[in-house]
Amino acid sequence: MFKTLRRRLTLTGTVATGIILAAMACACLCYAQGQLSRRAEAAFRSDVNAILYHLRGQPLLDQTWIAQTEAGGGLILYVELSGRPLCYPGAEAEKRAALVAAARRMALERGVDLTRPVGGFQPVRTEFRMTGPDGRGYRAAAAVLPEPQGWAGVVVLRSTGGEEQETLGLCLAFGGFTLLALIGLGIFSGWFTRRTLRPLEESRRRQTEFVHAASHELRAPLAVIQASLSALRGAEREQADHFAAAAEGECTRMARLVGDMLLLAGADSGTWPVCMEEAEPETLLLGVYEGFEEQAAARRIALDIRLPEEPLPRCRWDGQRVIQVLSALTDNALSYTPAGGRVCLSAVRAGERIRLSVADTGPGVPPEQRERIFERFYRADPARTGREHHGLGLCIAREIVRLHRGELRVEDAPGGGARFTAELPVRPRNEGL
């Protein structure tokens, strides 16, 4: 499902952004072409003006000037004086003659006749674009100038081949850049989509694992309850009490499991209630210590508590939730510590934070499992835990610590075993969670 969604999102993002990019590229190309055309037109008009100015100021013309003008400006120049052509065959005389004849015809259509004198003292001129007999494009200008002894007719032509080549180069450049941009955009869209969907994939995976593990955890007590209820039908009183006690114990176990699952569901949806109030870290730690003294003694485990000489500051915490964290860590430590071992509860101040630690002398936690033990229903060593443990305690503890804007981590204890440390700010930011 996620692969299909990733492909669709990648394709949609690439196509949509590609259309916008292509439209912008076309707009920029049109603007560049317009600028190129305007520059070429201005340059051609400037050359025509220079030619007409020279013709009006020079009563005598020679073929050398025509040759130099054509070579310097990439032009084809035709001049006739009072209807008599100034002979300059140039290169490809037939082609030149055909181009000049076509230009004269188009100029005549625009009211400029090179065979007739112009009235008054101002020249008559026209500029246009044309396609020559060879199929190429040209910029053309035709003018009739009054002269002291007659008139002069002028035709100026310049091929637009250079402009077309430059325009083609612009098109290829814009097209190439757009193609490269689309390829890069496709790669980025794929990477970005994959990165965006990764939390959803992980959430889906965790949800699937959660449902599977929860179903597995609920199946066992339901089976015991069903078997106990079936056995109650024909059992004697003593046996019936035993089966009823077993069913009641499993119901309690299921209620605890369902309660933990509801707590995690509230954490996932952001609706987990937290009541921030003034709390004394030493008091919370002592309460947990006293609550587990009897259990530790029954397991022949030494339970110690270490408090700093200087009083710790009063903290803005949810005291009951912090007790829940310490209880989960202490219960976990007692479960993994063998008889004759030791579990130590401690609290120290670290700047604007309080570190609450629970250390044991058990087997410790391998480095590769130090993140996994906080996953839901995960047990580092199922053989060492009783049926009352579901693998949710550490997960709930981490969620509570995160709600307090703190951090819960595990490391090797100095004397061997594991040490869990909940580092909480004295006054968390954004208390109204």
DAVEN-V933421 format. One record per residue. N is the residue number from 1. SS is DSSP state (a for helix, b for strand, c for the rest). OMEGA is omega as a letter, one per 40 degrees, with the letter a starting at -180 (* if undefined). Layout:
# DAVEN-V933421
n->N ss->SS omega->OMEGA
n->N ss->SS omega->OMEGA
This chain:
# DAVEN-V933421
n->1 ss->c omega->a
n->2 ss->a omega->i
n->3 ss->a omega->i
n->4 ss->a omega->i
n->5 ss->a omega->i
n->6 ss->a omega->i
n->7 ss->a omega->a
n->8 ss->a omega->i
n->9 ss->a omega->i
n->10 ss->a omega->a
n->11 ss->a omega->a
n->12 ss->a omega->i
n->13 ss->a omega->a
n->14 ss->a omega->a
n->15 ss->a omega->a
n->16 ss->a omega->i
n->17 ss->a omega->i
n->18 ss->a omega->i
n->19 ss->a omega->i
n->20 ss->a omega->i
n->21 ss->a omega->i
n->22 ss->a omega->i
n->23 ss->a omega->i
n->24 ss->a omega->i
n->25 ss->a omega->i
n->26 ss->a omega->i
n->27 ss->a omega->i
n->28 ss->a omega->i
n->29 ss->a omega->i
n->30 ss->a omega->i
n->31 ss->a omega->i
n->32 ss->a omega->i
n->33 ss->a omega->i
n->34 ss->a omega->i
n->35 ss->a omega->i
n->36 ss->a omega->a
n->37 ss->a omega->a
n->38 ss->a omega->i
n->39 ss->a omega->i
n->40 ss->a omega->i
n->41 ss->a omega->i
n->42 ss->a omega->i
n->43 ss->a omega->i
n->44 ss->a omega->i
n->45 ss->a omega->i
n->46 ss->a omega->i
n->47 ss->a omega->i
n->48 ss->a omega->i
n->49 ss->a omega->i
n->50 ss->a omega->i
n->51 ss->a omega->a
n->52 ss->a omega->i
n->53 ss->a omega->i
n->54 ss->a omega->a
n->55 ss->a omega->a
n->56 ss->a omega->a
n->57 ss->a omega->a
n->58 ss->c omega->i
n->59 ss->c omega->a
n->60 ss->c omega->i
n->61 ss->c omega->i
n->62 ss->c omega->a
n->63 ss->a omega->i
n->64 ss->a omega->i
n->65 ss->a omega->i
n->66 ss->a omega->a
n->67 ss->a omega->a
n->68 ss->a omega->i
n->69 ss->a omega->i
n->70 ss->a omega->a
n->71 ss->a omega->a
n->72 ss->a omega->a
n->73 ss->a omega->a
n->74 ss->c omega->a
n->75 ss->b omega->i
n->76 ss->b omega->a
n->77 ss->b omega->i
n->78 ss->b omega->a
n->79 ss->b omega->i
n->80 ss->b omega->a
n->81 ss->b omega->a
n->82 ss->c omega->i
n->83 ss->c omega->a
n->84 ss->b omega->a
n->85 ss->b omega->i
n->86 ss->c omega->a
n->87 ss->c omega->i
n->88 ss->c omega->a
n->89 ss->c omega->a
n->90 ss->c omega->a
n->91 ss->c omega->i
n->92 ss->c omega->a
n->93 ss->a omega->a
n->94 ss->a omega->i
n->95 ss->a omega->i
n->96 ss->a omega->a
n->97 ss->a omega->i
n->98 ss->a omega->i
n->99 ss->a omega->i
n->100 ss->a omega->i
n->101 ss->a omega->i
n->102 ss->a omega->i
n->103 ss->a omega->i
n->104 ss->a omega->i
n->105 ss->a omega->i
n->106 ss->a omega->i
n->107 ss->a omega->i
n->108 ss->a omega->i
n->109 ss->a omega->a
n->110 ss->c omega->i
n->111 ss->c omega->i
n->112 ss->c omega->a
n->113 ss->c omega->a
n->114 ss->c omega->a
n->115 ss->c omega->a
n->116 ss->c omega->i
n->117 ss->c omega->i
n->118 ss->c omega->i
n->119 ss->c omega->a
n->120 ss->c omega->a
n->121 ss->c omega->a
n->122 ss->c omega->i
n->123 ss->c omega->i
n->124 ss->b omega->a
n->125 ss->b omega->i
n->126 ss->b omega->i
n->127 ss->b omega->a
n->128 ss->b omega->i
n->129 ss->b omega->a
n->130 ss->b omega->i
n->131 ss->b omega->a
n->132 ss->c omega->i
n->133 ss->c omega->i
n->134 ss->c omega->i
n->135 ss->c omega->a
n->136 ss->c omega->i
n->137 ss->b omega->a
n->138 ss->b omega->i
n->139 ss->b omega->a
n->140 ss->b omega->i
n->141 ss->b omega->i
n->142 ss->b omega->a
n->143 ss->b omega->i
n->144 ss->b omega->a
n->145 ss->b omega->i
n->146 ss->b omega->i
n->147 ss->b omega->i
n->148 ss->c omega->a
n->149 ss->c omega->i
n->150 ss->b omega->i
n->151 ss->b omega->i
n->152 ss->b omega->i
n->153 ss->b omega->a
n->154 ss->b omega->i
n->155 ss->b omega->i
n->156 ss->b omega->a
n->157 ss->b omega->i
n->158 ss->b omega->i
n->159 ss->b omega->i
n->160 ss->c omega->a
n->161 ss->a omega->i
n->162 ss->a omega->i
n->163 ss->a omega->a
n->164 ss->a omega->i
n->165 ss->a omega->i
n->166 ss->a omega->i
n->167 ss->a omega->i
n->168 ss->a omega->i
n->169 ss->a omega->i
n->170 ss->a omega->i
n->171 ss->a omega->i
n->172 ss->a omega->a
n->173 ss->a omega->i
n->174 ss->a omega->i
n->175 ss->a omega->i
n->176 ss->a omega->i
n->177 ss->a omega->i
n->178 ss->a omega->i
n->179 ss->a omega->i
n->180 ss->a omega->i
n->181 ss->a omega->i
n->182 ss->a omega->i
n->183 ss->a omega->i
n->184 ss->a omega->i
n->185 ss->a omega->i
n->186 ss->a omega->i
n->187 ss->a omega->i
n->188 ss->a omega->i
n->189 ss->a omega->i
n->190 ss->a omega->i
n->191 ss->a omega->a
n->192 ss->a omega->i
n->193 ss->a omega->i
n->194 ss->a omega->a
n->195 ss->a omega->i
n->196 ss->a omega->a
n->197 ss->a omega->a
n->198 ss->a omega->i
n->199 ss->a omega->i
n->200 ss->a omega->i
n->201 ss->a omega->i
n->202 ss->a omega->i
n->203 ss->a omega->i
n->204 ss->a omega->i
n->205 ss->a omega->i
n->206 ss->a omega->i
n->207 ss->a omega->i
n->208 ss->a omega->i
n->209 ss->a omega->i
n->210 ss->a omega->i
n->211 ss->a omega->i
n->212 ss->a omega->a
n->213 ss->a omega->i
n->214 ss->a omega->i
n->215 ss->a omega->i
n->216 ss->a omega->a
n->217 ss->a omega->a
n->218 ss->a omega->a
n->219 ss->a omega->a
n->220 ss->a omega->i
n->221 ss->a omega->i
n->222 ss->a omega->i
n->223 ss->a omega->i
n->224 ss->a omega->i
n->225 ss->a omega->i
n->226 ss->a omega->i
n->227 ss->a omega->a
n->228 ss->a omega->i
n->229 ss->a omega->i
n->230 ss->a omega->a
n->231 ss->a omega->a
n->232 ss->a omega->a
n->233 ss->c omega->a
n->234 ss->c omega->a
n->235 ss->c omega->i
n->236 ss->c omega->a
n->237 ss->a omega->a
n->238 ss->a omega->i
n->239 ss->a omega->i
n->240 ss->a omega->i
n->241 ss->a omega->i
n->242 ss->a omega->a
n->243 ss->a omega->i
n->244 ss->a omega->i
n->245 ss->a omega->i
n->246 ss->a omega->i
n->247 ss->a omega->i
n->248 ss->a omega->i
n->249 ss->a omega->i
n->250 ss->a omega->i
n->251 ss->a omega->i
n->252 ss->a omega->i
n->253 ss->a omega->i
n->254 ss->a omega->i
n->255 ss->a omega->i
n->256 ss->a omega->i
n->257 ss->a omega->i
n->258 ss->a omega->i
n->259 ss->a omega->i
n->260 ss->a omega->i
n->261 ss->a omega->i
n->262 ss->a omega->i
n->263 ss->a omega->i
n->264 ss->a omega->i
n->265 ss->a omega->i
n->266 ss->a omega->i
n->267 ss->a omega->a
n->268 ss->a omega->a
n->269 ss->a omega->i
n->270 ss->c omega->a
n->271 ss->c omega->a
n->272 ss->c omega->a
n->273 ss->c omega->i
n->274 ss->c omega->a
n->275 ss->c omega->a
n->276 ss->c omega->i
n->277 ss->b omega->i
n->278 ss->b omega->a
n->279 ss->b omega->i
n->280 ss->b omega->a
n->281 ss->a omega->a
n->282 ss->a omega->a
n->283 ss->a omega->i
n->284 ss->a omega->a
n->285 ss->a omega->i
n->286 ss->a omega->i
n->287 ss->a omega->i
n->288 ss->a omega->i
n->289 ss->a omega->a
n->290 ss->a omega->a
n->291 ss->a omega->a
n->292 ss->a omega->a
n->293 ss->a omega->a
n->294 ss->a omega->i
n->295 ss->a omega->i
n->296 ss->a omega->i
n->297 ss->a omega->i
n->298 ss->a omega->i
n->299 ss->c omega->a
n->300 ss->c omega->i
n->301 ss->c omega->i
n->302 ss->b omega->a
n->303 ss->b omega->a
n->304 ss->b omega->i
n->305 ss->b omega->a
n->306 ss->b omega->i
n->307 ss->c omega->a
n->308 ss->c omega->i
n->309 ss->c omega->i
n->310 ss->c omega->i
n->311 ss->c omega->i
n->312 ss->c omega->a
n->313 ss->c omega->i
n->314 ss->b omega->a
n->315 ss->b omega->i
n->316 ss->b omega->a
n->317 ss->b omega->i
n->318 ss->c omega->a
n->319 ss->a omega->a
n->320 ss->a omega->i
n->321 ss->a omega->i
n->322 ss->a omega->i
n->323 ss->a omega->i
n->324 ss->a omega->i
n->325 ss->a omega->a
n->326 ss->a omega->i
n->327 ss->a omega->i
n->328 ss->a omega->i
n->329 ss->a omega->i
n->330 ss->a omega->i
n->331 ss->a omega->i
n->332 ss->a omega->i
n->333 ss->a omega->i
n->334 ss->a omega->a
n->335 ss->a omega->a
n->336 ss->a omega->a
n->337 ss->c omega->i
n->338 ss->c omega->i
n->339 ss->c omega->a
n->340 ss->c omega->i
n->341 ss->c omega->a
n->342 ss->b omega->i
n->343 ss->b omega->a
n->344 ss->b omega->i
n->345 ss->b omega->a
n->346 ss->b omega->i
n->347 ss->b omega->i
n->348 ss->b omega->i
n->349 ss->b omega->i
n->350 ss->b omega->a
n->351 ss->c omega->i
n->352 ss->c omega->a
n->353 ss->b omega->i
n->354 ss->b omega->i
n->355 ss->b omega->i
n->356 ss->b omega->a
n->357 ss->b omega->i
n->358 ss->b omega->a
n->359 ss->b omega->i
n->360 ss->b omega->i
n->361 ss->c omega->i
n->362 ss->c omega->a
n->363 ss->c omega->a
n->364 ss->c omega->a
n->365 ss->c omega->i
n->366 ss->c omega->a
n->367 ss->a omega->a
n->368 ss->a omega->a
n->369 ss->a omega->a
n->370 ss->c omega->i
n->371 ss->c omega->a
n->372 ss->a omega->a
n->373 ss->a omega->i
n->374 ss->a omega->i
n->375 ss->c omega->a
n->376 ss->c omega->i
n->377 ss->c omega->i
n->378 ss->c omega->i
n->379 ss->c omega->i
n->380 ss->c omega->i
n->381 ss->c omega->a
n->382 ss->a omega->a
n->383 ss->a omega->a
n->384 ss->a omega->a
n->385 ss->c omega->i
n->386 ss->c omega->a
n->387 ss->c omega->i
n->388 ss->c omega->i
n->389 ss->c omega->a
n->390 ss->c omega->a
n->391 ss->c omega->i
n->392 ss->c omega->a
n->393 ss->a omega->a
n->394 ss->a omega->i
n->395 ss->a omega->i
n->396 ss->a omega->i
n->397 ss->a omega->i
n->398 ss->a omega->i
n->399 ss->a omega->i
n->400 ss->a omega->i
n->401 ss->a omega->i
n->402 ss->a omega->i
n->403 ss->a omega->i
n->404 ss->c omega->a
n->405 ss->c omega->i
n->406 ss->c omega->a
n->407 ss->b omega->i
n->408 ss->b omega->a
n->409 ss->b omega->i
n->410 ss->b omega->i
n->411 ss->b omega->i
n->412 ss->b omega->i
n->413 ss->c omega->a
n->414 ss->c omega->a
n->415 ss->c omega->a
n->416 ss->c omega->a
n->417 ss->c omega->a
n->418 ss->b omega->i
n->419 ss->b omega->i
n->420 ss->b omega->a
n->421 ss->b omega->i
n->422 ss->b omega->a
n->423 ss->b omega->a
n->424 ss->b omega->i
n->425 ss->b omega->i
n->426 ss->c omega->i
n->427 ss->b omega->a
n->428 ss->c omega->i
n->429 ss->c omega->i
n->430 ss->c omega->a
n->431 ss->c omega->a
n->432 ss->c omega->a
n->433 ss->c omega->*
